[in-house]
Amino acid sequence: MSDVTKFCAVIVAPILLVGLAAEYHSHAAERRAQRAAEAERRRRERVGRRGQDLRAELAKVIAWLDTFAQSTAGKRVIEELQSIRSNLTRLGEQTLGDEGEIANVAMQLKGLRKHLADAVACAEASQLAAQVGQQQAALLQLKRDFAAGRLLSRRFDPDGLREVEAQVSVVESHLRRSDPTKAQDEIACLKESFARHRAQVEREQDRWNSLHEEAASAVAAAQERVASLLVDVVVQRWRASDLEAMGRRIAELESSVSAGRFAQVHQECKSLMANADKLVAAAEDAQRLQDQRDYVTKSLVESLAEVSFWVQQFPAEQASSDATIRATRSDGRAITVSIPLEGSLRWAVEGFPTEGVIGSDGQPARACDEAAKQIEAVKTYLEKRGVGTGELLWKGKDPNRPGTTTKPLLRSDAHSAQQTAVHPTS
């Protein structure tokens, strides 16, 4: 029976049960009071922490507001920020003793934060618009400066012009998207490119101006050379048309200088100067020949007079044509002489008898002995005046006929002439 559990009933006296119940209720009330006290302590701690957190949040908002108020954007809405800060300060002065007060302050803080966010957004939008406006103004000024020298840019630095125009388009694209940061960076790059481009244009313009001055000086020198020839009566007499052509060419060269064809201008001026020298030499040669012809003509008139032939027809003043004189004698016989600038004298006789003879070669020939003697006499007087003459020839003359031997061409320092055939006209 030792391993069998035993039972017995317990009976508490009623009076004891009443006492136990009273003691139980007393302890239960104490425990409830303790729990309530603990709950209150915890609530106060929670309210305190929430109040501290709320005040810390208020302090952060105020600190951020003060910082933003000092910024460029904040200054645009400074009055509104000051009003919000005053409200935040008053909100921080309120008591936070219970959940209701905390909730009320939290709700007001939320409203003030939204108000602050709206003010910040407005300020930043205003600042953004101002930045975009400033950059647009800066870009506009750059474009104005750029447009002022656009013609020079096209002429002296077309590659740089295209680069600057491309960067202007990029800046305008950023400004249309209201992206002032990128626009500002691109404007800085644009200013550098524009400065490089302008420096290149100035260098090229200086070089062009130097070349232009050199070409203009070359044209001026050629113009002065031609102008000096215009007052030269010899050149005017013999090369007037060439001078006119040179004058027209110089006018064309002035247009070439303006067009920047400097190499062509220098080459043409060099050619003009050389041609001017040749022109002078040619004119002087022509004048020398005319002077010689005039002397020969004067000598002929005087020599004909020595043999009683008097000039009735004097040569016309024609610079480039042959001079012709006609002299007559009292018996009606006449001698006409044509004097070219270069070449042989040409004699024509009138009233002198001619006859046909048989030459030494057995062939028919013509003889005009009397006319030949008169002309030979004239030639003799010419030689006394320094005008050398050659043999008198005519068509059909017998080279072996007596009295017609060849005489050497006489020359002097002043003048010389050759003789050609005598042409009887009757």
Secondary structure by P-SEA (a helix, b strand, c coil): cccbbbbbbbbbcaaaaaaaaaaaaaaaaaaaaaaaaaaaaaaaaaaaaaaaaaaaaaaaaaaaaaaaaaccccccaaaaaaaaaaaaaaaaacccccaaaaaaaaaaaaaaaaaaaaaaaaaaaaaaaaaaaaaaaaaaaaaaaaaaaaaaaacccaaaaaaaaaaaaaaaaaaaaccaaaaaaaaaaaaaaaaaaaaaaaaaaaaaaaaaaaaaaaaaaaaaaaaaaaaccccccccaaaaaaaaaaaaaaaaaaaacaaaaaaaaaaaaaaaaaaaaaaaaaaaaaaaaaaaaaaaaaaaaaaacbbbcccccccccbbbbbbbbcccccbbbbbbccbbbbbbbbccbbbbbbbcccccccccaaaaaaaaaaaaaaaaaacbbbcccccccccccccccccccccccccccccccbbbbcc
